[in-house]
Amino acid sequence: MLSICIPVYNFDIRSLVADLHVQAEKQSIPFEILIFDDASEDEFIFLNREIASLTHVRWMELPTNIGRSRIRNQLAEMAQFDNLLFLDCDSKVVGSDFIENYIKEIHPSNLVICGGRTHEAQPPDETLYLRWWYGKNREEKSAKDRSLFPNRSFLSNNFLIQKKLLLEIRFEEKLSGYGHEDSLFGYELKKRGIKIFHIDNPLAHIGLEPSQVFLKKTEEGIKNLYYIMNNLPEYASMADDVRLMKVFKKLNRFGMSKLLAVWFSYRKKHLQGKILGPKPDLKSFDFYKLGFLCALSQNKIPD
């Protein structure tokens, strides 16, 4: 019936798995919780080994880190049931009916179901504020809002998919590091005419990174986007679903990306100050991402 698939890297997942286990058992369905640890640090491996004692839990420790896309593909290959529920490890269950809500929506016409993401109501301390503020304003959307652009709104932190479909599409393993594997997967579903069904069944994102780390991961994501643009020509029309790519292509068409790359070299530190301060300016963050992409295209990323 249901394989709950969780890739893990450097996070304590004991509470998450315990909550999922209780809910799944209450549904009286065949299920498994399949967990792959992607070569975490020892302290997290030792903590998380506790979950292996739970019934229906399959725990595996990978000797080397294989990355976000490949580990999801391997989880799908190892899963024994037809319905795969993929969850990010840095999540918290916020509803006692989380598993039930997905079970109710399993239907041949719902090939992919997304539950959404939420965040804690209480703001974190200043060092983590940027990631929380970005999530609250850019990622936390109702099912109604996500359904306006169903494939563009795809997030891999919390979704259910048929095993056969995932193994046909697969996450793109050529992408390294962090970012935009979601965009690519959502677009691939769109190309195949598969509409994502959105429901209000969120998980809370509790694995907030320090602001400097989040900014660096954002840069990694832009590098992945640039790789897609230049090395995967079959995704040329993906710009319609990724706003950053769409704006960049328009600027490039009019020869303005070079000018913006020069502008970014002078304004990078100023923008960082507005992004990393106590009140992060998300408009400045948008300009930072666009400037970084333009600089990347000119091979002129400033220090």
C-alpha positions, -999 to +999 in steps of 0.1 A: +000+000+000+024+028+012+062+032+013+072+063+033+106+073+019+129+096+038+165+105+027+185+117+057+216+138+061+228+152+094+194+155+111+178+138+141+147+121+126+136+101+157+105+122+165+095+124+128+096+087+123+079+079+156+050+102+147+047+087+112+049+052+126+020+058+151-002+073+124+005+046+098-003+018+122-036+034+130-046+032+094-043-006+094-027-007+060+004-025+047+032+001+050+069+005+054+091+035+064+122+033+043+151+055+054+185+059+037+212+079+056+234+097+031+267+094+049+258+117+078+282+126+106+286+098+133+266+117+159+235+117+138+239+081+127+242+069+163+211+088+173+190+077+143+199+040+146+173+038+174+145+038+148+156+006+132+140-013+162+105-001+151+084-025+131+080-019+094+111+004+094+140-003+070+171+016+078+202+018+056+235+037+060+252+046+028+290+046+029+294+077+008+272+107+000+253+102-032+233+134-033+197+146-032+185+132-066+202+098-066+192+089-031+155+095-039+158+073-070+174+046-049+147+048-023+121+044-050+139+013-064+140-003-030+104+005-020+081-026-019+047-008-023+032+010-053+025+044-035+056+063-024+054+092+001+086+112+000+094+134+030+123+156+039+141+146+070+142+181+085+104+181+089+079+179+117+044+164+116+018+190+125-014+171+121-026+139+137-043+130+104-013+135+081-011+099+068-048+095+067-052+126+045-029+111+019-045+077+021-079+093+014-066+109-018-049+078-033-067+073-066-057+062-101-063+098-114-041+113-087-007+103-099+012+129-078-001+146-047+016+175-029+008+183+007+027+216+011+050+231+036+046+253+067+069+268+093+068+274+130+047+305+139+073+318+163+103+335+145+137+319+152+167+339+164+184+363+140+209+338+127+181+316+113+157+344+104+164+346+067+155+310+060+123+312+081+112+345+066+118+333+030+099+301+037+070+319+053+067+343+024+077+323-006+071+286+001+042+285+025+011+284+003-024+269+005-035+242-018-057+267-036-028+290-043-005+261-054-032+248-077-031+280-098+002+267-112+002+231-101+034+219-116+054+251-110+045+247-073+060+213-069+082+208-038+098+175-031+097+179+007+063+163+010+046+145-019+031+112-028+037+095-062+031+062-079+063+041-079+060+033-116+058+069-125+088+080-104+110+053-119+100+064-154+109+100-148+135+098-120+152+128-103+180+142-125+213+127-111+235+150-132+226+178-108+250+181-079+246+199-046+214+218-037+186+232-057+162+230-087+158+193-088+123+201-078+118+225-107+131+199-132+109+172-118+078+193-118+085+204-154+090+168-165+056+160-151+041+189-170+057+177-203+040+144-198+007+160-192+006+149-156-011+175-134-001+176-097-029+174-072-024+198-043-039+193-008-036+211+025-015+185+044+017+203+052+048+193+071+066+220+091+101+228+079+122+229+111+157+224+097+165+261+093+200+269+081+220+299+093+215+328+069+250+326+054+246+289+048+212+295+031+226+321+009+255+298-002+230+270-009+209+294-029+240+301-050+245+263-055+209+261-067+215+289-093+246+269-105+223+239-110+198+261-129+226+274-151+237+238-157+202+229-168+201+258-192+234+250-208+236+212-207+200+199-209+186+215-241+155+194-239+144+217-210+147+250-230+110+257-225+113+253-188+118+290-184+080+295-183+079+276-150+110+291-134+108+329-129+145+334-125+153+316-157+125+335-175+138+369-165+174+360-173+165+348-208+146+380-215+176+401-203+200+380-223+179+384-254+184+422-252+221+420-243+214+433-207+228+403-188+264+416-193+254+449-178+237+433-148+268+411-143+289+442-140+263+459-117+263+428-095+301+429-091+297+464-075+265+458-056+270+422-042+282+433-008+255+459-005+228+433-014+242+408+011+239+434+038+202+439+030+196+401+028+216+390+059+205+418+082+179+415+110+151+424+086+159+405+053+147+423+022+134+396-002+133+420-032+171+424-027+173+387-025+156+384-059+180+409-074+209+390-058+198+358-074+194+374-108+227+392-106+245+360-095+230+342-125+241+369-149+276+370-134+278+332-137+268+334-174+298+358-179+321+338-157+325+369-135+313+359-100+329+384-076+344+374-043 
